[in-house]
């Protein structure tokens, strides 16, 4: 958990926070979001954890958005990216609470 979500999450947040002054930091944040997105999709395929089906694509879209923002030299997009990253805990918690289940199918974990 630490290596695939917490450390990349801290790196992405730090990169997006500092990206207004250094647009190249958007790429570092994008790489961290890419790691988290891939880890979520692998976990969704392996364990069928419900929130991973949502957060995996979310992190991949966030990574793509950061790359596009970098391509357009839009350092001001960093604030939006940071705000988007801040809602990730809600995307982890809310779907499982609303559905009343943690796993989409029988768990193999």
Protein Blocks (a to p, Z undefined) as FASTA:
>chain_A
ZZmmmmmmmmmmmmmmmmmmmmmlmmmmmmmmmmmmmmmmmmmmmnopaklmmmmmmmmm
mmmmmmmmmmnopaklmmmmmmmmmmmmmmmmmmmmmnopabfbdcfZZ
